[in-house]
Amino acid sequence: MSRYLWFPWTAIVLTLFAGCATSPASKFYTLSPVQVVGQSSGTKPIMIAIDPVTVPELVDRSQIVTTLDANRVSIDEFARWAEPLKSQIPRVLAADLVQFIPGAIVSTYPQRVDDNAYRISVDVQAFDSSTNGTVTMAVIWSVRPPKRGEKVSGRSVVHEAAGGPGYDALVRAHSRALASVANDIAAATHSAMRQ
């Protein structure tokens, strides 16, 4: 058999082997509440409801987005959020608020909400992960007391160093940044309670 006849067979075999090669496995990440030490427990329960959260469209996807520079981002197909940020952020805020506000009972939309609950709205304007190892979170929020008092509004801008390489460190930094936002919201809720 001539070598010209072997060429098509070699090409077919190499193509089959290439098709059997495995792609990298996806890794899934989730935000988590930050544990606060030394919080006193309260005696009077306070109902809090977190309304639906808005997030920028750029990061409103399953893939984790990192900022490369002022005009470029990277969308990693193999580093993904385990659930949408619109679900994770209120869930983690609720867990953080329970720690910052003694006696708080916090629910997230669309759970049933008591008419006597403090309503919290959250608009995430920036949820940036930078390849230089920092995260930035900018959030406009408001606390509306039940049936009385004026709404307390604010804006939190948090920069948090990842403290290590990789997505694990970036996700932990986002969790710490979210806890800082929750601390600001808790202070505003305490202020609204005094009205």
SULBEL-V353355 format. One record per pair of residues at least 6 apart in sequence whose ideal C-beta (glycine too) atoms are under 8 Angstrom apart, sorted by the first residue. I is the first residue (numbers start at 1). J is the second residue. D is the distance in whole Angstrom. If there is no record, write none. Layout:
BEGIN
i: (I | I)
j: (J | J)
d: (D | D)
END
This chain:
BEGIN
i: (23 | 24 | 25 | 26 | 26 | 26 | 26 | 27 | 27 | 27 | 27 | 28 | 28 | 28 | 29 | 29 | 29 | 29 | 29 | 29 | 29 | 29 | 30 | 30 | 30 | 30 | 30 | 31 | 31 | 31 | 31 | 31 | 31 | 31 | 31 | 31 | 32 | 32 | 32 | 33 | 33 | 33 | 33 | 33 | 33 | 34 | 34 | 34 | 34 | 34 | 35 | 36 | 36 | 36 | 36 | 39 | 39 | 39 | 40 | 41 | 41 | 42 | 42 | 42 | 42 | 43 | 44 | 45 | 45 | 45 | 46 | 46 | 46 | 46 | 46 | 46 | 46 | 47 | 47 | 47 | 47 | 47 | 47 | 47 | 47 | 48 | 48 | 48 | 48 | 48 | 48 | 48 | 48 | 48 | 48 | 48 | 49 | 49 | 49 | 49 | 49 | 49 | 49 | 49 | 49 | 49 | 49 | 50 | 50 | 50 | 50 | 50 | 50 | 50 | 50 | 50 | 51 | 51 | 51 | 51 | 51 | 52 | 52 | 52 | 53 | 53 | 53 | 53 | 53 | 53 | 53 | 53 | 54 | 54 | 54 | 54 | 55 | 55 | 55 | 55 | 55 | 56 | 56 | 56 | 56 | 58 | 58 | 59 | 59 | 59 | 60 | 60 | 60 | 61 | 62 | 62 | 62 | 63 | 63 | 63 | 63 | 63 | 63 | 64 | 64 | 64 | 64 | 64 | 64 | 64 | 64 | 65 | 65 | 65 | 65 | 65 | 66 | 66 | 66 | 66 | 66 | 66 | 66 | 67 | 67 | 67 | 67 | 67 | 68 | 68 | 74 | 76 | 79 | 81 | 82 | 85 | 85 | 89 | 89 | 89 | 90 | 90 | 90 | 91 | 92 | 92 | 92 | 93 | 93 | 93 | 93 | 93 | 93 | 93 | 94 | 94 | 94 | 95 | 96 | 96 | 96 | 96 | 97 | 97 | 97 | 97 | 97 | 97 | 97 | 98 | 98 | 98 | 100 | 100 | 100 | 101 | 101 | 101 | 107 | 107 | 113 | 115 | 115 | 116 | 116 | 117 | 118 | 118 | 118 | 118 | 118 | 118 | 118 | 119 | 119 | 119 | 120 | 120 | 120 | 120 | 120 | 120 | 121 | 121 | 121 | 122 | 122 | 122 | 122 | 123 | 123 | 123 | 124 | 124 | 124 | 125 | 125 | 125 | 126 | 126 | 126 | 126 | 127 | 127 | 128 | 128 | 128 | 129 | 129 | 129 | 130 | 133 | 133 | 133 | 133 | 133 | 133 | 133 | 134 | 134 | 134 | 134 | 134 | 135 | 135 | 135 | 135 | 135 | 135 | 135 | 136 | 136 | 136 | 136 | 136 | 137 | 137 | 137 | 137 | 137 | 137 | 137 | 137 | 137 | 138 | 138 | 138 | 138 | 139 | 139 | 139 | 139 | 140 | 140 | 140 | 141 | 141 | 141 | 141 | 141 | 141 | 141 | 141 | 142 | 142 | 142 | 142 | 143 | 143 | 143 | 143 | 143 | 143 | 143 | 144 | 144 | 145 | 145 | 145 | 145 | 148 | 149 | 149 | 150 | 151 | 152 | 152 | 152 | 152 | 153 | 154 | 154 | 154 | 156 | 156 | 156 | 156 | 158 | 158 | 158 | 159 | 160 | 160 | 160 | 160 | 160 | 161 | 162 | 162 | 162 | 162 | 163 | 163 | 163)
j: (78 | 78 | 78 | 77 | 78 | 79 | 80 | 78 | 79 | 80 | 167 | 80 | 81 | 82 | 64 | 79 | 80 | 81 | 82 | 167 | 168 | 171 | 81 | 82 | 83 | 88 | 171 | 85 | 88 | 89 | 91 | 92 | 171 | 174 | 175 | 178 | 92 | 172 | 175 | 92 | 95 | 96 | 99 | 175 | 179 | 96 | 175 | 176 | 178 | 179 | 99 | 96 | 99 | 100 | 179 | 99 | 100 | 102 | 102 | 102 | 103 | 101 | 102 | 103 | 104 | 103 | 103 | 103 | 104 | 105 | 101 | 103 | 104 | 105 | 118 | 189 | 193 | 105 | 107 | 113 | 114 | 116 | 117 | 118 | 146 | 94 | 97 | 101 | 104 | 105 | 106 | 107 | 117 | 118 | 120 | 189 | 106 | 107 | 108 | 109 | 111 | 113 | 114 | 117 | 118 | 119 | 120 | 90 | 93 | 94 | 106 | 107 | 108 | 109 | 120 | 122 | 109 | 119 | 120 | 121 | 122 | 86 | 90 | 109 | 85 | 86 | 89 | 90 | 93 | 122 | 123 | 124 | 86 | 122 | 123 | 124 | 85 | 86 | 89 | 124 | 127 | 124 | 125 | 126 | 127 | 65 | 73 | 65 | 85 | 127 | 84 | 85 | 86 | 75 | 80 | 81 | 84 | 75 | 76 | 77 | 79 | 80 | 81 | 75 | 76 | 79 | 80 | 81 | 129 | 167 | 170 | 73 | 74 | 75 | 76 | 129 | 73 | 74 | 76 | 129 | 130 | 131 | 170 | 73 | 128 | 129 | 130 | 131 | 74 | 131 | 131 | 167 | 167 | 88 | 88 | 124 | 127 | 122 | 124 | 178 | 108 | 109 | 122 | 108 | 175 | 178 | 182 | 106 | 120 | 122 | 178 | 181 | 182 | 185 | 106 | 107 | 108 | 106 | 178 | 179 | 182 | 183 | 104 | 106 | 120 | 182 | 185 | 186 | 189 | 104 | 105 | 106 | 182 | 183 | 186 | 186 | 189 | 190 | 113 | 117 | 119 | 146 | 147 | 146 | 147 | 146 | 143 | 144 | 145 | 146 | 189 | 192 | 193 | 143 | 144 | 146 | 141 | 142 | 143 | 144 | 185 | 189 | 141 | 142 | 144 | 139 | 140 | 141 | 185 | 139 | 140 | 141 | 137 | 138 | 139 | 138 | 139 | 140 | 136 | 137 | 138 | 157 | 137 | 174 | 135 | 136 | 137 | 135 | 170 | 174 | 136 | 161 | 162 | 163 | 164 | 165 | 169 | 170 | 159 | 160 | 161 | 162 | 173 | 159 | 160 | 162 | 170 | 173 | 174 | 177 | 157 | 158 | 159 | 160 | 177 | 156 | 157 | 158 | 160 | 174 | 177 | 178 | 180 | 181 | 155 | 156 | 157 | 158 | 155 | 156 | 157 | 181 | 153 | 154 | 155 | 153 | 154 | 155 | 156 | 181 | 184 | 185 | 188 | 151 | 152 | 153 | 154 | 151 | 152 | 153 | 185 | 188 | 189 | 192 | 151 | 192 | 151 | 192 | 193 | 195 | 195 | 192 | 195 | 195 | 192 | 188 | 189 | 191 | 192 | 188 | 184 | 185 | 188 | 180 | 181 | 184 | 185 | 177 | 180 | 181 | 177 | 173 | 174 | 176 | 177 | 180 | 173 | 169 | 170 | 172 | 173 | 169 | 172 | 173)
d: (8 | 5 | 7 | 7 | 5 | 8 | 6 | 6 | 6 | 7 | 7 | 5 | 7 | 4 | 7 | 7 | 7 | 6 | 6 | 6 | 7 | 5 | 7 | 4 | 7 | 6 | 7 | 8 | 5 | 7 | 8 | 5 | 7 | 6 | 5 | 6 | 7 | 8 | 5 | 5 | 4 | 5 | 7 | 7 | 7 | 6 | 6 | 6 | 8 | 4 | 8 | 8 | 4 | 7 | 8 | 6 | 7 | 7 | 6 | 5 | 7 | 8 | 3 | 3 | 8 | 7 | 5 | 5 | 8 | 6 | 6 | 6 | 5 | 7 | 7 | 8 | 7 | 5 | 8 | 8 | 5 | 6 | 4 | 7 | 8 | 8 | 6 | 7 | 6 | 7 | 5 | 7 | 6 | 5 | 6 | 7 | 8 | 5 | 8 | 7 | 8 | 4 | 8 | 4 | 7 | 5 | 7 | 5 | 6 | 6 | 7 | 7 | 5 | 7 | 5 | 7 | 5 | 6 | 7 | 5 | 7 | 7 | 8 | 5 | 8 | 6 | 5 | 5 | 8 | 5 | 8 | 6 | 8 | 7 | 5 | 6 | 5 | 6 | 7 | 5 | 6 | 7 | 7 | 7 | 6 | 6 | 7 | 5 | 6 | 5 | 7 | 6 | 7 | 7 | 5 | 6 | 7 | 5 | 6 | 6 | 7 | 6 | 8 | 8 | 5 | 4 | 7 | 7 | 7 | 6 | 8 | 5 | 7 | 5 | 8 | 7 | 7 | 5 | 7 | 5 | 7 | 5 | 8 | 6 | 5 | 7 | 5 | 7 | 6 | 6 | 7 | 8 | 5 | 7 | 8 | 8 | 7 | 7 | 6 | 7 | 4 | 7 | 7 | 6 | 7 | 5 | 8 | 8 | 8 | 7 | 6 | 7 | 5 | 7 | 4 | 7 | 5 | 8 | 7 | 5 | 3 | 8 | 6 | 5 | 8 | 5 | 7 | 6 | 8 | 5 | 8 | 6 | 6 | 6 | 4 | 5 | 6 | 7 | 6 | 8 | 8 | 6 | 7 | 5 | 7 | 6 | 6 | 7 | 6 | 6 | 6 | 6 | 8 | 7 | 4 | 8 | 7 | 7 | 6 | 8 | 6 | 8 | 7 | 5 | 8 | 6 | 8 | 5 | 8 | 7 | 4 | 7 | 7 | 7 | 5 | 4 | 7 | 6 | 6 | 6 | 4 | 8 | 6 | 7 | 6 | 4 | 8 | 5 | 5 | 7 | 7 | 6 | 4 | 8 | 8 | 7 | 7 | 8 | 6 | 7 | 5 | 6 | 7 | 7 | 5 | 7 | 6 | 4 | 5 | 6 | 7 | 7 | 5 | 8 | 8 | 7 | 7 | 5 | 8 | 7 | 4 | 7 | 8 | 6 | 7 | 7 | 5 | 8 | 7 | 5 | 8 | 5 | 7 | 8 | 5 | 7 | 6 | 8 | 7 | 7 | 7 | 5 | 8 | 5 | 7 | 4 | 8 | 7 | 5 | 8 | 7 | 5 | 5 | 5 | 5 | 8 | 8 | 5 | 8 | 6 | 7 | 6 | 4 | 7 | 8 | 4 | 8 | 6 | 5 | 8 | 6 | 8 | 6 | 7 | 5 | 5 | 8 | 4 | 5 | 6 | 8 | 4 | 7 | 5 | 4 | 8 | 7 | 4 | 5 | 7 | 5 | 6 | 8 | 7)
END
